[in-house]
């Protein structure tokens, strides 16, 4: 099946549910057993089948099965948020004394909370690497994990997933990639040597700004056992309603991403012509530094991109953003609504300096009519320049 067909048909079994199209929502903690023998047999394999609410129900299994089919992996573990998926996976793969290589442009909480916080406290050494450079000389005997996202969620620098994966695996490290920006529709990490895929189902999979959900798709049974065990040991599991909403969002992922891509390209090209803009950060644009990697490896681009403005004051940026009618300010993205927030990509980077003429914005192009979004941006630029 093509991916668009899998989106519709995987993770549901109408014949097993009285012909009902969507899987039912199982609200469960306790799962009972008819006999001692049945109970003991179930306890031997707590991560296979329905054993206890925290280990999974038919609702979470349906979502996991659908995502696994889309990525072509071994199995998927559903967790309570994208950051939970990141933290659980890295804790599953790393222990005190181990070393991890992490791209310098990763999602802020991945770096600040998980790597610099939880992993450091657990005795794991983390080194950040330049997303534009080879990791070959950075891999140590104790390097167990190489972690990256492509493009980076603030600077939108593209990383060569195949090259990084080959270098990491030659040294025996496990390659983990956050694929939330592209989703399985626009990029297939396993085809480029990645071992484990993380996706925040909160974003494009749910698509409606009302779900917290994390997904970890692994390539081997061993990876599944260690990630599932770690999530379970930490008491982490997704709510059944969030799993159901994630499944519902999955069914329309292809048509929504097509519109997000179309709107983002329209906005990005329009922004390139504005005098207030220094540069647009979007790998789908032909003059973007990462365009060749994107064109070679990806089949589309999502609605998230960045803008570097000319030199303007903080008060000018506030005047612009405070008056936006259609672009809301919010930290998430991937929903149907357009968002825009001020960013400071250089604030947490340590490997190389992030050079920008002026302040930066991160924009998520929603599903509105792009001409209405452009009109809103045009008024915003009027306020920006009026403030000075």
Secondary structure, 3 states (H helix, E strand, C coil): CCHHHHHHHCCCCHHHCCCCCCCCCCCCCCCCCCCHHHHHHHHHCCCCCCCCHHHCCHHHHHHHHHHHHHHCCCEEEEECCHHHHHHHHHHHHCCCCCEEEEECCCCHHHHHHHHHHHHHHCCCEEEEECCCCCCHHHCCCCEEEEEEECCCCCCCCCCCHHHHHHHHHHCCCEEEEECCCCHHHHCCHHHHCCCEEEEECCCCCCCCCCCCCEEEEECCHHHHHHHHHHHHHCCCCCCHHHHHHHHHHHCCHHHHHHHHHHHHHHHHHHHHCCCCEEEEECCCCCCCCCHHHHHHHCCCCCCEEEEEECCCCHHHHHHHHHCCCCCECCCCCCCCCCEEEEECHHHCCCCCCCCCCCCEEEEECCCCCHHHHHHHHHHHHHHHHHHC
